[in-house]
Amino acid sequence: MWISELTLTRWRNHEQTQVSFQPGVTLFVGPNGQGKTNLLEAMRYLATLGSHRVTGSAALIGDNHPAATIFATLRHEARDVSVGLTVKRQGSSEATVSGNKAKVSEVPRWVSAVLFAPEDVSIIRGEPGFRRAFVDELVISTSPSMAAVYQDFERVLKQRNSLLKSLRSSGGRADLSTLEVWNSNFVALAADIAQARMSHLSSIMPMVNDNYGHLAGGHSVSASYLPRGYALGEASPSRADIALLIDEALVQHRSEELDRGLSLIGPQRDDVELLIAGKPARSHASQGETWSLALALRLATAAWLRQERPSGDPIIMLDDVFAELDAQRRARLVEIIRDYQQIVITSAVEEDVPSELTGQIFDVSQGVVSPR
């Protein structure tokens, strides 16, 4: 699969941008702050329904505009599929597939992409939210139907938190029957997400370990899923077992949740522990080890998508990554990705990009994209 056309309308600083792509390498060159990353962010948004830089939609929409639109034409073997997303400041996003109105959660079915960015070091060293976001992107990328589950969970979580705040203000005199109803929905969706996270993480870790060894050599890497408020009795619990554990944890922590007016159990608070040679990477990894592990996670995601998605190769996107790597890691990264069907790269300095990655070149200046 590869993208042949991308049109952005009022997306960040791109008032109206249209780019025609070819298979192979495409390079966007320009100083920082000109809109290169915004192009990759838009493509990633189609694949994951999220930004790697911000939460929420307001920052994605151009100043003084009510909405922004991403429209792309994708080549699936001999078939072209068009997808579109309209992101609004107020109200729900809207989507189209091949010109027909569609659910927003349908769009990732048609778009497969993996983004490598400097922000990826936060997966290793940052707060738990960064690791949750990585695993959730992996889940949606390889199982697009899960996008609807995540959307439903966010809605139920919001309603449950609102109810807990209301119950807190009542001083414990309110009827808890409504909470039980929301708990049932919450547990079902939370178990779906937790089980999917564990399964997908387990599937890619052998490839993560191989890629890390290729990039950095030596030590092995591993990962453990860390649920908040309950303990897993086995490495690969069933969905039913996870649901039971979450339900029991909600009962155990009910008083605390009512006191705080907040959901304290669930996938929105879980974490993933990444280990290098048995030690927590977050606290023990060097700068080189951090970058190598971040790259290994993304490379494993790409390899897993190539293997599992019927569309074949994902689009590989590299956002000013080569500036952060030494010569050895640059060469090894190129060796791993060079045979993917489409590679899209941004760079502030054209000379930072290895000479083996040649293809289309576009200049980007103040949200305007110009072909060479």
C-alpha positions as CSV (number, residue, x, y, z in Angstrom):
1,M,0.0,0.0,0.0
2,W,1.2,3.5,-0.8
3,I,-0.2,7.0,-0.8
4,S,-0.5,8.7,-4.2
5,E,-2.2,12.0,-3.3
6,L,-2.5,14.0,-0.1
7,T,-4.6,17.1,0.2
8,L,-4.6,19.2,3.4
9,T,-7.1,22.0,4.0
10,R,-6.6,24.3,7.0
11,W,-4.5,21.6,8.7
12,R,-2.2,23.5,11.0
13,N,-0.2,25.9,8.9
14,H,-1.2,24.3,5.6
15,E,-4.0,26.4,4.2
16,Q,-4.3,24.4,1.1
17,T,-1.7,21.8,0.2
18,Q,-1.8,19.1,-2.4
19,V,1.1,16.6,-2.9
20,S,1.4,13.9,-5.5
21,F,3.6,10.9,-4.4
22,Q,5.3,8.1,-6.2
23,P,6.4,4.7,-4.7
24,G,9.8,4.8,-3.2
25,V,11.4,7.7,-1.3
26,T,9.9,11.2,-0.9
27,L,11.9,13.8,0.9
28,F,10.5,17.1,2.4
29,V,13.2,19.6,3.1
30,G,13.0,22.9,4.9
31,P,13.9,24.8,8.1
32,N,12.2,23.8,11.4
33,G,8.7,25.2,11.9
34,Q,7.8,25.4,8.3
35,G,5.2,22.5,8.2
36,K,7.2,19.4,7.3
37,T,6.1,17.4,10.3
38,N,2.5,18.5,9.8
39,L,2.4,16.5,6.6
40,L,3.5,13.3,8.3
41,E,1.2,14.0,11.3
42,A,-1.8,14.2,8.9
43,M,-0.9,10.8,7.3
44,R,-0.4,9.3,10.7
45,Y,-3.8,10.7,11.8
46,L,-5.5,8.8,9.0
47,A,-3.9,5.6,10.2
48,T,-4.4,6.0,14.0
49,L,-7.0,8.7,14.5
50,G,-4.5,10.5,16.7
51,S,-1.6,12.9,16.7
52,H,1.9,12.0,18.1
53,R,2.3,15.6,19.4
54,V,-1.0,16.7,20.9
55,T,-4.2,15.4,22.4
56,G,-7.5,16.8,21.1
57,S,-8.2,18.4,17.8
58,A,-7.9,22.2,18.4
59,A,-4.2,22.5,17.7
60,L,-4.6,20.6,14.4
61,I,-6.9,23.2,12.9
62,G,-5.6,26.4,11.3
63,D,-6.1,29.6,13.2
64,N,-9.6,31.1,13.0
65,H,-11.0,28.1,11.2
66,P,-13.8,25.8,12.5
67,A,-12.4,22.6,10.9
68,A,-9.5,21.0,9.0
69,T,-9.6,18.3,6.3
70,I,-7.3,15.5,5.3
71,F,-8.0,13.8,2.0
72,A,-5.8,11.0,0.6
73,T,-5.8,8.6,-2.3
74,L,-4.2,5.2,-1.5
75,R,-3.1,2.5,-3.9
76,H,-4.0,-1.0,-2.7
77,E,-2.4,-3.2,-5.4
78,A,-4.4,-2.2,-8.6
79,R,-7.2,-0.5,-6.6
80,D,-7.4,3.1,-5.6
81,V,-9.2,4.0,-2.4
82,S,-9.9,7.6,-1.3
83,V,-10.3,8.5,2.4
84,G,-11.1,11.8,4.0
85,L,-11.4,13.1,7.6
86,T,-12.8,16.4,8.7
87,V,-11.7,17.4,12.2
88,K,-13.8,20.0,13.9
89,R,-13.3,22.4,16.8
90,Q,-16.8,21.7,18.0
91,G,-18.7,18.5,17.3
92,S,-17.7,15.1,16.1
93,S,-15.3,14.4,13.2
94,E,-16.6,13.2,9.9
95,A,-15.2,10.7,7.5
96,T,-15.6,9.5,3.9
97,V,-14.3,6.3,2.2
98,S,-14.4,6.3,-1.7
99,G,-16.7,9.3,-1.6
100,N,-19.3,7.8,0.7
101,K,-19.9,8.9,4.2
102,A,-18.4,6.5,6.7
103,K,-17.7,6.1,10.4
104,V,-14.5,7.7,11.5
105,S,-13.3,4.4,12.9
106,E,-13.5,2.9,9.4
107,V,-10.6,5.1,8.1
108,P,-7.7,3.2,9.7
109,R,-8.8,0.0,7.8
110,W,-7.5,1.6,4.7
111,V,-4.4,3.4,5.9
112,S,-1.3,1.6,7.3
113,A,1.6,3.8,8.4
114,V,4.4,3.9,10.9
115,L,6.0,7.2,12.1
116,F,9.5,7.5,13.5
117,A,9.9,10.8,15.3
118,P,12.2,12.5,17.9
119,E,9.3,12.3,20.3
120,D,9.7,8.5,20.4
121,V,12.3,8.8,23.1
122,S,9.4,9.6,25.4
123,I,8.1,6.0,24.9
124,I,11.2,4.9,26.8
125,R,11.9,7.7,29.3
126,G,8.5,9.5,29.6
127,E,5.4,9.1,31.6
128,P,3.1,6.0,31.3
129,G,0.8,7.9,28.8
130,F,3.5,7.7,26.2
131,R,3.8,4.0,26.4
132,R,0.1,3.5,26.5
133,A,-0.1,5.6,23.3
134,F,2.5,3.5,21.6
135,V,0.7,0.2,22.4
136,D,-2.7,1.7,21.4
137,E,-1.3,2.8,18.1
138,L,0.0,-0.7,17.6
139,V,-3.3,-2.2,18.4
140,I,-5.3,0.1,16.1
141,S,-2.8,-0.2,13.3
142,T,-2.9,-4.0,13.2
143,S,-6.5,-4.4,14.3
144,P,-8.4,-1.4,12.8
145,S,-11.7,-2.5,14.2
146,M,-10.4,-1.7,17.7
147,A,-10.6,2.0,16.9
148,A,-14.4,1.8,17.6
149,V,-13.7,0.1,20.9
150,Y,-11.3,2.9,22.0
151,Q,-13.9,5.5,21.0
152,D,-16.6,3.7,23.0
153,F,-14.3,3.4,26.0
154,E,-13.5,7.1,26.0
155,R,-17.2,7.9,26.0
156,V,-17.9,5.5,28.8
157,L,-14.9,6.7,30.8
158,K,-16.1,10.3,30.5
159,Q,-19.6,9.4,31.6
160,R,-18.3,7.3,34.5
161,N,-16.0,10.0,35.7
162,S,-18.9,12.5,35.5
163,L,-21.1,10.2,37.6
164,L,-18.3,9.6,40.2
165,K,-17.9,13.4,40.6
166,S,-21.7,13.7,41.0
167,L,-21.7,10.9,43.6
168,R,-18.8,12.6,45.5
169,S,-20.7,15.9,45.8
170,S,-23.8,14.0,47.1
171,G,-21.8,13.0,50.2
172,G,-22.5,9.3,49.6
173,R,-26.3,9.6,49.8
174,A,-26.9,8.9,46.1
175,D,-28.2,5.7,44.6
176,L,-25.3,3.6,43.3
177,S,-27.3,1.6,40.8
178,T,-26.5,3.9,37.9
179,L,-22.8,3.4,38.7
180,E,-23.3,-0.4,38.4
181,V,-24.7,0.0,34.9
182,W,-21.7,2.1,33.8
183,N,-19.4,-0.3,35.5
184,S,-20.7,-3.2,33.4
185,N,-20.0,-1.3,30.1
186,F,-16.6,0.0,31.5
187,V,-15.4,-3.5,32.4
188,A,-16.3,-5.0,29.0
189,L,-14.5,-2.3,27.0
190,A,-11.5,-2.1,29.5
191,A,-11.0,-5.9,29.2
192,D,-11.1,-5.7,25.4
193,I,-8.4,-3.0,25.4
194,A,-6.2,-4.6,28.1
195,Q,-6.3,-8.0,26.4
196,A,-5.5,-6.5,23.0
197,R,-2.6,-4.5,24.4
198,M,-1.1,-7.6,26.0
199,S,-1.6,-9.8,22.9
200,H,-0.1,-7.3,20.5
201,L,2.8,-6.4,22.7
202,S,3.7,-10.0,23.1
203,S,3.5,-10.6,19.4
204,I,6.0,-7.8,18.5
205,M,8.5,-8.3,21.3
206,P,10.6,-11.0,19.5
207,M,11.0,-8.6,16.6
208,V,11.8,-5.7,19.0
209,N,14.5,-7.8,20.5
210,D,16.0,-8.8,17.1
211,N,15.9,-5.1,15.9
212,Y,17.5,-3.8,19.1
213,G,20.3,-6.4,18.7
214,H,20.9,-5.3,15.2
215,L,20.9,-1.6,16.1
216,A,22.8,-1.7,19.4
217,G,24.1,-5.2,19.8
218,G,24.5,-7.1,23.0
219,H,21.7,-6.9,25.5
220,S,18.2,-8.4,25.2
221,V,15.1,-6.4,25.7
222,S,11.7,-7.4,27.1
223,A,8.4,-5.8,28.2
224,S,5.8,-6.4,30.8
225,Y,2.2,-5.0,31.0
226,L,1.5,-3.4,34.3
227,P,-2.2,-3.0,35.2
228,R,-3.1,-0.4,37.8
229,G,-5.0,-1.7,40.8
230,Y,-4.9,-5.4,40.2
231,A,-2.3,-8.1,39.5
232,L,-2.2,-10.5,36.5
233,G,-2.0,-14.1,37.6
234,E,-0.4,-15.3,34.4
235,A,1.5,-14.0,31.4
236,S,-1.4,-14.4,28.9
237,P,-4.7,-14.2,30.8
238,S,-7.9,-14.6,28.8
239,R,-10.3,-11.7,28.2
240,A,-12.7,-13.2,30.7
241,D,-10.1,-13.4,33.4
242,I,-9.1,-9.8,32.8
243,A,-12.7,-8.7,33.0
244,L,-13.1,-10.5,36.3
245,L,-9.9,-8.9,37.7
246,I,-11.0,-5.4,36.6
247,D,-14.5,-5.9,38.1
248,E,-13.0,-7.1,41.4
249,A,-10.7,-4.1,41.5
250,L,-13.6,-1.7,40.9
251,V,-15.3,-3.2,44.0
252,Q,-12.1,-3.0,46.0
253,H,-11.4,0.6,45.1
254,R,-15.0,1.9,45.1
255,S,-14.6,4.0,48.2
256,E,-11.4,5.6,46.9
257,E,-13.0,6.3,43.5
258,L,-16.0,7.9,45.2
259,D,-13.8,10.0,47.5
260,R,-11.8,11.3,44.5
261,G,-14.6,11.4,42.0
262,L,-12.3,9.7,39.4
263,S,-11.9,6.3,37.7
264,L,-8.7,4.8,39.3
265,I,-8.8,1.4,37.6
266,G,-8.6,0.7,33.9
267,P,-6.5,0.9,30.8
268,Q,-6.3,4.7,31.0
269,R,-4.0,4.2,34.0
270,D,-2.0,1.1,33.1
271,D,1.7,1.1,32.1
272,V,4.2,-0.9,30.2
273,E,7.7,-1.6,31.6
274,L,10.5,-1.9,29.0
275,L,13.6,-3.7,30.2
276,I,17.1,-3.8,28.7
277,A,19.2,-6.7,30.2
278,G,16.6,-7.0,32.9
279,K,16.9,-3.3,34.0
280,P,14.2,-0.7,33.5
281,A,15.0,1.3,30.4
282,R,13.3,4.4,31.7
283,S,15.9,4.8,34.4
284,H,18.9,2.9,33.2
285,A,19.1,3.3,29.4
286,S,21.8,5.6,27.9
287,Q,21.0,8.0,25.1
288,G,22.1,5.6,22.5
289,E,20.2,2.7,24.1
290,T,17.1,4.9,24.3
291,W,17.2,5.7,20.6
292,S,17.9,2.1,19.7
293,L,15.0,0.8,21.7
294,A,12.6,3.4,20.3
295,L,13.7,2.6,16.8
296,A,13.4,-1.1,17.5
297,L,9.8,-0.7,18.7
298,R,8.8,1.2,15.5
299,L,10.7,-1.2,13.2
300,A,8.9,-4.1,14.9
301,T,5.6,-2.4,14.4
302,A,6.3,-1.9,10.7
303,A,7.4,-5.6,10.3
304,W,4.3,-6.8,12.1
305,L,2.0,-4.6,9.9
306,R,3.7,-5.9,6.8
307,Q,3.1,-9.5,8.0
308,E,-0.5,-9.1,9.4
309,R,-2.2,-6.5,7.3
310,P,-3.6,-7.6,3.9
311,S,-2.5,-4.2,2.4
312,G,1.1,-5.3,2.9
313,D,3.8,-2.7,3.5
314,P,2.9,0.2,5.8
315,I,4.1,3.7,4.8
316,I,7.4,4.4,6.6
317,M,7.6,8.0,7.8
318,L,10.8,9.4,9.3
319,D,10.5,12.8,10.9
320,D,14.0,14.4,11.0
321,V,15.3,11.2,12.6
322,F,18.7,11.0,10.9
323,A,19.8,14.1,12.6
324,E,19.5,12.3,15.9
325,L,21.5,9.2,14.9
326,D,25.2,8.4,14.6
327,A,26.6,7.0,11.3
328,Q,26.3,3.4,12.4
329,R,22.7,3.6,13.4
330,R,21.8,5.5,10.3
331,A,23.3,2.8,8.1
332,R,21.5,0.0,10.0
333,L,18.2,1.8,9.9
334,V,18.5,2.3,6.1
335,E,19.4,-1.4,5.8
336,I,16.2,-2.4,7.5
337,I,13.7,0.0,5.8
338,R,15.0,0.5,2.3
339,D,12.9,-2.2,0.7
340,Y,9.5,-0.9,2.0
341,Q,7.2,0.3,-0.8
342,Q,7.0,3.9,0.3
343,I,9.3,5.9,2.6
344,V,8.5,9.6,3.4
345,I,11.2,11.6,5.1
346,T,11.5,15.1,6.5
347,S,14.8,16.8,7.2
348,A,16.0,20.3,8.0
349,V,19.3,19.5,6.4
350,E,19.2,17.5,3.2
351,E,22.7,16.2,3.7
352,D,21.6,14.4,6.9
353,V,19.6,11.9,4.8
354,P,21.8,8.9,3.7
355,S,22.5,8.9,0.0
356,E,20.9,5.5,-0.5
357,L,17.5,7.1,0.1
358,T,17.0,9.0,-3.1
359,G,13.7,9.9,-4.8
360,Q,11.2,12.8,-5.0
361,I,12.2,16.0,-3.2
362,F,9.9,18.8,-2.1
363,D,10.8,22.1,-0.4
364,V,8.5,23.3,2.5
365,S,8.3,26.9,3.5
366,Q,5.5,28.5,5.7
367,G,3.1,25.7,4.9
368,V,3.7,25.8,1.1
369,V,5.1,22.6,-0.6
370,S,7.0,23.1,-3.8
371,P,8.4,20.2,-5.9
372,R,12.1,20.4,-7.0
